[in-house]
Amino acid sequence: MRITVIGTGYLGAVHAAGMAEIGHDVLGVDIDPAKIEALADGRPPFFEPGLSELLARTREKGNLTFTTSLRAAAEFGDLHFICVGTPQQRGSYAADLSHLNAVVDGLAPYLERPCLVVGKSTVPVGTAAAVGERLAALAPVGARAEVAWNPEFLREGTAVQDTLHPDRLVAGVVSAGAETLLREVYQPMLDEGCPFVATDLATAELVKVAANSFLATKISFINAMAEVCETAGADVVTLAQSIGYDARIGARFLSAGLGFGGGCLPKDIRAFTARAEELGVGRSLNFLREVDEINMRARHRAIAAAKDLVGGTFLGRNVTILGAAFKPHSDDIRDSPALNVAAAIKLQGAHVCVHDEEAIDNARAAYPALEYAREPLKACEGADVVLHLTEWPQYSALDPAELAKVTNVPRLLEARNTLDVRRWRDAGWTVRSLGRAA
């Protein structure tokens, strides 16, 4: 099948490579010539495990190419996936749909034969229907440029696996023909037994934001429990483990600590509440505002705990930050809790040095006032306190005794609850953990 993928950011680049991997002829489209050049050369513009290898295989097969031309996309494809970002609007909780609208307005005038335009971006409910009306009005082929919505469920760090072996596929369609076409696109996944849910446009749009809202709620729930545990002298790690054995609850996303960040969960729950207000059902999602507040409060709690460790002031202190990406196995720093904490501590007069396995270059570009080190040992030299803020598995393998030798004072704030705290204490460290009694 001849497919275009418009927008080759995180979602689009992985989707384009995945569709080529399963045998389709794919044309990736982006307005950034540098990004297109890098992808055409087999170089991902961001870090994602397995993506380089996937691009290399598709280059060998020759069924993945790239362009900056929407005219070329319209001439090439019978099915167009839109994979552009929908960030939060400045000064508002609502989603910014300008990138999506620009694609629709740019592509539509070149659609001269029947086709299917499939949105994968996370959008407010009602957007797909509006896109359909927009296409019908602007495309020479009119309403035969049909719209469907096929939300993505990628997780950064496992996006390649999630694309090639998804746990479900959801398609919002307005015709049986569109459903049939999407089933053909994903036939290899269906042959593996992947569930395929065909529904209306609105439900498909809501599935993604509902899923993200539930996961965000689960994370904020356990962080709320962490606040209670700290005050009551309890242990949130044991608490989470215990309730996670209940099959109705489950252990995933019950990791107390610094909370969630990234380019999806924060802006998606905010856009969801904004859209609910527009629809007149804002009260039904009031709890998401509390979810957001709990999440942001975890960052303030980490700062307060670290300040307490160094005697009540950061002025003149040397602070080491282990982690810059919003999550491990990624170089994405969008709404990174770790960098948010690092920058706030810097503003309070500390000298802050940051280490990360992959995100240092991105972090340096966004936060040039911070110091950076390529090795954890170097980052910890002269530290008055070390903050573990991104749960890279490499940090669990560090030797706390070796790190203690290079610090000024071996003090650790464990904000992700993935390190062996007893091992660090045995090596002479004073350790404070979020969600555990001081």
C-alpha positions as CSV (number, residue, x, y, z in Angstrom):
1,M,0.0,0.0,0.0
2,R,1.3,3.5,-0.8
3,I,1.2,5.5,2.5
4,T,2.3,8.9,3.5
5,V,3.2,10.0,7.1
6,I,3.0,13.7,7.5
7,G,5.0,15.0,10.4
8,T,8.2,13.1,11.2
9,G,8.7,14.0,14.9
10,Y,8.7,11.3,17.5
11,L,5.4,9.7,16.5
12,G,5.7,10.2,12.7
13,A,9.3,9.0,12.3
14,V,8.6,5.7,14.2
15,H,5.3,5.2,12.5
16,A,6.8,5.7,9.0
17,A,9.6,3.3,9.7
18,G,7.2,0.8,11.2
19,M,4.8,0.9,8.2
20,A,7.8,0.4,5.9
21,E,9.0,-2.5,8.0
22,I,5.8,-4.4,7.5
23,G,5.9,-4.0,3.8
24,H,4.2,-0.8,2.7
25,D,5.7,1.9,0.4
26,V,6.0,4.9,2.7
27,L,6.7,8.6,2.1
28,G,7.6,10.7,5.1
29,V,6.8,14.4,5.0
30,D,8.1,17.2,7.1
31,I,8.6,21.0,6.8
32,D,12.1,20.7,8.4
33,P,14.7,20.0,5.7
34,A,17.3,19.0,8.2
35,K,15.1,16.4,9.8
36,I,14.2,15.0,6.4
37,E,17.8,14.8,5.4
38,A,18.8,13.0,8.6
39,L,16.0,10.5,8.3
40,A,16.8,9.9,4.6
41,D,20.3,9.2,5.7
42,G,19.1,6.7,8.4
43,R,19.9,9.0,11.3
44,P,17.0,9.5,13.8
45,P,16.7,13.1,15.0
46,F,16.1,11.9,18.5
47,F,17.0,8.9,20.7
48,E,14.7,5.9,20.6
49,P,16.0,2.4,21.2
50,G,15.7,0.3,18.0
51,L,14.8,3.1,15.6
52,S,18.3,3.4,14.0
53,E,18.2,-0.3,13.2
54,L,14.6,0.0,11.8
55,L,15.6,2.9,9.5
56,A,18.6,0.9,8.3
57,R,16.5,-2.0,7.3
58,T,14.0,0.1,5.5
59,R,16.8,1.9,3.6
60,E,18.0,-1.4,2.4
61,K,14.6,-2.4,1.2
62,G,14.1,1.0,-0.4
63,N,10.5,1.4,0.5
64,L,10.8,4.4,2.8
65,T,11.6,7.9,1.4
66,F,11.2,11.4,2.6
67,T,10.2,14.8,1.2
68,T,9.2,18.3,2.3
69,S,6.4,18.5,-0.4
70,L,2.8,18.1,0.4
71,R,2.1,18.1,-3.3
72,A,4.4,15.1,-3.6
73,A,2.6,13.4,-0.7
74,A,-0.8,13.9,-2.4
75,E,0.5,12.4,-5.7
76,F,2.2,9.5,-3.9
77,G,-0.3,8.2,-1.4
78,D,-3.8,6.8,-1.2
79,L,-3.7,6.9,2.6
80,H,-2.3,9.8,4.5
81,F,-1.4,9.6,8.2
82,I,-1.2,12.9,10.0
83,C,1.3,12.7,12.9
84,V,1.9,16.3,13.9
85,G,2.1,17.7,17.5
86,T,-0.7,19.2,19.4
87,P,1.1,21.1,22.2
88,Q,-0.6,23.2,24.9
89,Q,-1.6,26.7,23.9
90,R,0.3,29.5,25.5
91,G,-1.7,31.0,28.3
92,S,-4.3,28.3,28.1
93,Y,-4.9,24.6,29.0
94,A,-6.4,24.0,25.5
95,A,-4.6,22.1,22.7
96,D,-2.9,24.1,19.9
97,L,-4.2,22.6,16.7
98,S,-2.3,25.0,14.4
99,H,0.1,22.3,13.1
100,L,-2.8,20.0,12.3
101,N,-4.8,22.7,10.6
102,A,-1.7,23.7,8.6
103,V,-1.3,20.2,7.3
104,V,-5.0,19.9,6.3
105,D,-4.9,23.3,4.6
106,G,-1.6,22.5,2.8
107,L,-2.6,19.0,1.7
108,A,-6.2,19.4,0.7
109,P,-5.7,21.5,-2.5
110,Y,-3.7,18.6,-4.0
111,L,-6.1,15.8,-3.2
112,E,-7.5,15.1,-6.6
113,R,-8.5,11.5,-6.2
114,P,-10.3,9.5,-3.5
115,C,-8.1,8.9,-0.4
116,L,-8.3,8.3,3.3
117,V,-6.8,10.9,5.7
118,V,-6.0,9.3,9.0
119,G,-5.3,11.4,12.1
120,K,-3.0,9.9,14.7
121,S,-2.4,13.0,16.7
122,T,-4.0,13.4,20.2
123,V,-6.8,15.9,19.7
124,P,-9.8,17.3,21.5
125,V,-13.0,15.4,20.8
126,G,-14.8,16.8,17.8
127,T,-11.6,17.7,15.9
128,A,-11.8,14.8,13.5
129,A,-15.3,15.8,12.3
130,A,-14.0,19.4,11.8
131,V,-11.1,18.1,9.8
132,G,-13.5,16.1,7.6
133,E,-15.6,19.2,6.9
134,R,-12.4,21.2,6.2
135,L,-11.1,18.6,3.7
136,A,-14.5,18.4,2.0
137,A,-14.5,22.1,1.5
138,L,-10.9,22.5,0.3
139,A,-10.0,19.3,-1.6
140,P,-10.8,19.1,-5.3
141,V,-12.1,15.5,-4.7
142,G,-14.5,16.9,-2.0
143,A,-16.0,14.5,0.5
144,R,-14.2,11.5,-1.2
145,A,-11.2,12.6,0.8
146,E,-12.5,10.7,3.8
147,V,-11.3,11.1,7.4
148,A,-10.6,8.5,10.0
149,W,-8.9,8.7,13.4
150,N,-6.4,6.1,14.6
151,P,-4.9,7.3,17.9
152,E,-1.4,6.2,18.8
153,F,-0.4,4.5,22.1
154,L,3.4,4.7,21.9
155,R,5.6,4.8,24.9
156,E,8.9,6.6,24.6
157,G,11.6,4.0,25.1
158,T,9.5,1.2,23.6
159,A,8.0,3.0,20.6
160,V,9.4,0.6,18.0
161,Q,7.9,-2.4,19.8
162,D,4.7,-0.6,20.4
163,T,4.4,0.2,16.7
164,L,5.2,-3.2,15.3
165,H,3.4,-5.2,18.1
166,P,0.7,-2.9,19.5
167,D,-1.6,-4.1,22.4
168,R,-4.6,-2.7,20.6
169,L,-5.6,-0.8,17.5
170,V,-8.5,1.7,17.6
171,A,-10.0,3.2,14.4
172,G,-12.6,5.9,14.3
173,V,-14.3,5.6,10.9
174,V,-17.3,6.9,9.0
175,S,-17.6,4.1,6.5
176,A,-17.0,0.3,6.1
177,G,-14.5,1.1,3.4
178,A,-12.3,3.1,5.7
179,E,-12.4,0.3,8.3
180,T,-11.4,-2.3,5.6
181,L,-8.6,-0.2,4.4
182,L,-7.1,0.3,7.9
183,R,-7.5,-3.4,8.6
184,E,-5.4,-4.0,5.5
185,V,-2.8,-1.6,6.6
186,Y,-2.4,-3.3,9.9
187,Q,-2.9,-6.9,8.7
188,P,0.4,-8.2,10.1
189,M,-0.6,-7.0,13.6
190,L,-4.0,-8.5,13.3
191,D,-2.5,-11.8,12.3
192,E,-0.6,-11.7,15.6
193,G,-3.9,-11.4,17.4
194,C,-3.9,-7.7,18.1
195,P,-7.4,-6.5,19.0
196,F,-8.9,-4.1,16.4
197,V,-11.6,-1.7,17.7
198,A,-13.7,0.0,15.0
199,T,-15.8,2.9,16.4
200,D,-17.0,6.4,15.6
201,L,-14.7,9.4,15.3
202,A,-15.5,10.9,18.7
203,T,-14.9,7.7,20.6
204,A,-11.6,7.1,19.0
205,E,-10.5,10.6,19.9
206,L,-11.6,10.1,23.5
207,V,-9.9,6.7,23.9
208,K,-6.4,8.3,23.9
209,V,-7.1,11.1,26.3
210,A,-9.1,8.8,28.6
211,A,-6.2,6.4,28.7
212,N,-3.6,9.1,29.4
213,S,-5.9,10.6,32.1
214,F,-6.3,7.3,33.8
215,L,-2.5,6.7,33.9
216,A,-1.9,10.2,35.1
217,T,-4.5,9.7,37.9
218,K,-2.8,6.5,38.9
219,I,0.6,8.1,39.2
220,S,-0.8,11.1,41.2
221,F,-2.8,8.7,43.4
222,I,0.4,7.0,44.6
223,N,2.2,10.3,45.0
224,A,-0.6,11.5,47.2
225,M,-0.2,8.3,49.2
226,A,3.6,9.2,49.3
227,E,2.8,12.5,51.0
228,V,0.7,10.7,53.6
229,C,3.4,8.0,54.1
230,E,6.1,10.6,54.8
231,T,4.0,12.3,57.4
232,A,2.8,9.1,59.0
233,G,6.2,7.3,59.1
234,A,5.1,4.7,56.5
235,D,6.7,3.3,53.4
236,V,5.0,4.1,50.1
237,V,7.1,1.5,48.2
238,T,5.8,-1.3,50.3
239,L,2.3,0.2,50.2
240,A,2.4,0.3,46.4
241,Q,3.7,-3.2,46.2
242,S,1.0,-4.5,48.5
243,I,-2.0,-2.9,46.7
244,G,-0.4,-3.7,43.3
245,Y,-1.0,-7.4,44.0
246,D,-4.7,-6.8,43.7
247,A,-5.6,-7.7,40.1
248,R,-8.2,-4.9,40.1
249,I,-5.5,-2.3,40.7
250,G,-2.2,-3.7,39.3
251,A,1.3,-2.6,40.0
252,R,2.1,-0.7,36.8
253,F,2.2,3.1,37.1
254,L,2.2,2.8,40.9
255,S,5.8,4.1,41.3
256,A,5.8,7.0,43.7
257,G,8.3,9.8,43.3
258,L,8.9,12.9,41.2
259,G,5.8,12.4,39.0
260,F,5.1,12.4,35.3
261,G,6.3,14.8,32.6
262,G,7.0,14.6,28.9
263,G,5.1,15.8,25.8
264,C,1.9,13.8,26.4
265,L,0.4,13.3,29.8
266,P,0.6,16.9,31.2
267,K,-0.7,18.7,28.1
268,D,-3.2,15.9,27.3
269,I,-5.0,16.1,30.7
270,R,-5.0,19.9,30.6
271,A,-6.5,19.9,27.0
272,F,-9.1,17.3,28.1
273,T,-10.3,19.6,31.0
274,A,-10.4,22.6,28.6
275,R,-12.5,20.7,26.1
276,A,-14.8,19.4,28.8
277,E,-15.4,23.0,29.8
278,E,-16.2,23.9,26.2
279,L,-18.7,21.1,26.1
280,G,-20.4,22.2,29.3
281,V,-19.3,19.1,31.3
282,G,-16.2,20.6,33.0
283,R,-17.3,19.4,36.5
284,S,-16.9,15.8,35.3
285,L,-13.2,16.3,34.9
286,N,-12.5,18.6,37.9
287,F,-10.5,15.7,39.5
288,L,-7.9,16.0,36.7
289,R,-7.0,19.4,37.9
290,E,-6.2,17.9,41.3
291,V,-4.2,15.1,39.5
292,D,-2.2,17.9,37.8
293,E,-1.7,19.7,41.0
294,I,-0.5,16.6,42.9
295,N,2.0,15.9,40.1
296,M,3.5,19.4,40.2
297,R,3.6,19.4,44.0
298,A,5.9,16.3,43.9
299,R,8.6,18.6,42.3
300,H,8.2,21.1,45.1
301,R,8.4,18.3,47.7
302,A,11.7,17.1,46.1
303,I,13.2,20.6,46.2
304,A,12.1,21.0,49.9
305,A,13.6,17.6,50.8
306,A,16.9,18.4,49.1
307,K,17.1,21.8,50.8
308,D,16.5,20.1,54.2
309,L,19.3,17.7,53.5
310,V,21.8,20.5,52.9
311,G,20.8,22.5,56.0
312,G,18.0,24.7,54.8
313,T,19.7,26.7,52.1
314,F,21.0,26.0,48.6
315,L,23.1,29.2,48.5
316,G,26.7,28.2,47.7
317,R,25.9,24.5,47.7
318,N,27.0,22.0,45.0
319,V,24.1,20.0,43.8
320,T,24.3,17.0,41.5
321,I,21.3,15.9,39.4
322,L,21.2,12.4,38.1
323,G,18.8,12.5,35.2
324,A,17.6,15.1,32.7
325,A,15.2,13.3,30.4
326,F,11.6,13.1,31.6
327,K,11.9,9.3,31.6
328,P,14.6,6.7,31.0
329,H,15.5,5.3,27.5
330,S,14.7,8.7,26.0
331,D,16.4,12.0,25.3
332,D,13.1,13.9,25.5
333,I,13.2,16.8,28.0
334,R,9.7,18.2,27.4
335,D,8.2,19.2,30.8
336,S,11.0,17.2,32.4
337,P,10.5,17.1,36.2
338,A,14.2,16.6,36.7
339,L,15.2,19.7,34.8
340,N,12.4,21.7,36.4
341,V,13.8,20.8,39.8
342,A,17.4,21.5,38.7
343,A,16.5,24.9,37.3
344,A,14.6,25.8,40.5
345,I,17.5,24.9,42.7
346,K,19.9,26.9,40.5
347,L,17.7,29.9,41.0
348,Q,18.1,29.5,44.8
349,G,21.8,30.0,44.5
350,A,23.2,26.5,44.1
351,H,25.9,25.3,41.6
352,V,24.1,22.6,39.7
353,C,25.7,19.8,37.7
354,V,23.5,17.5,35.6
355,H,24.2,14.0,34.2
356,D,22.0,12.0,31.9
357,E,22.6,9.0,29.7
358,E,21.2,10.5,26.5
359,A,19.6,13.9,27.1
360,I,22.6,16.1,27.9
361,D,22.7,17.9,24.6
362,N,19.0,18.7,24.6
363,A,19.2,19.8,28.2
364,R,22.2,22.1,27.6
365,A,20.4,23.7,24.7
366,A,17.3,24.4,26.8
367,Y,19.0,25.1,30.2
368,P,22.4,26.6,29.3
369,A,22.9,28.1,32.9
370,L,23.3,24.6,34.3
371,E,26.6,22.6,34.3
372,Y,26.8,19.2,32.7
373,A,29.0,16.1,33.0
374,R,29.2,13.1,30.7
375,E,30.1,10.7,33.5
376,P,28.2,10.2,36.8
377,L,31.4,10.2,38.8
378,K,32.5,13.5,37.3
379,A,29.0,15.0,38.0
380,C,29.3,14.0,41.7
381,E,32.7,15.7,42.3
382,G,32.4,18.0,45.3
383,A,28.6,17.5,45.7
384,D,26.9,18.5,48.9
385,V,23.8,16.5,47.8
386,V,23.0,14.2,44.9
387,L,19.4,14.1,43.6
388,H,18.3,10.9,41.7
389,L,15.6,12.3,39.4
390,T,15.4,10.1,36.3
391,E,15.3,6.3,36.8
392,W,17.9,5.2,34.3
393,P,18.8,1.6,35.1
394,Q,22.5,2.6,34.9
395,Y,22.1,4.6,38.1
396,S,21.1,1.5,40.0
397,A,24.4,-0.1,38.9
398,L,26.5,2.7,40.3
399,D,28.9,2.0,43.2
400,P,27.8,4.3,46.0
401,A,31.1,3.7,47.8
402,E,33.1,5.1,44.9
403,L,30.7,8.0,44.5
404,A,31.0,8.8,48.2
405,K,34.8,9.3,47.8
406,V,34.4,12.2,45.3
407,T,31.5,14.1,47.0
408,N,31.9,16.8,49.6
409,V,29.2,15.2,51.8
410,P,27.6,11.9,50.7
411,R,23.9,12.9,50.8
412,L,21.3,11.5,48.5
413,L,17.7,12.4,47.7
414,E,16.1,9.3,46.1
415,A,13.2,10.8,44.2
416,R,12.4,7.8,42.0
417,N,12.5,4.9,44.6
418,T,14.4,2.6,42.3
419,L,17.8,2.6,44.0
420,D,18.8,0.1,46.7
421,V,18.6,2.6,49.6
422,R,20.1,0.1,52.1
423,R,23.2,-0.3,49.9
424,W,23.7,3.4,49.7
425,R,23.3,3.9,53.5
426,D,25.7,1.0,54.1
427,A,28.2,2.9,51.9
428,G,28.0,5.9,54.2
429,W,25.3,8.0,52.5
430,T,22.6,9.9,54.3
431,V,19.5,9.1,52.2
432,R,16.1,10.7,52.0
433,S,13.4,9.1,49.9
434,L,10.1,10.6,48.6
435,G,7.3,8.7,50.2
436,R,9.3,7.2,53.0
437,A,9.9,8.4,56.5
438,A,12.9,10.7,56.8
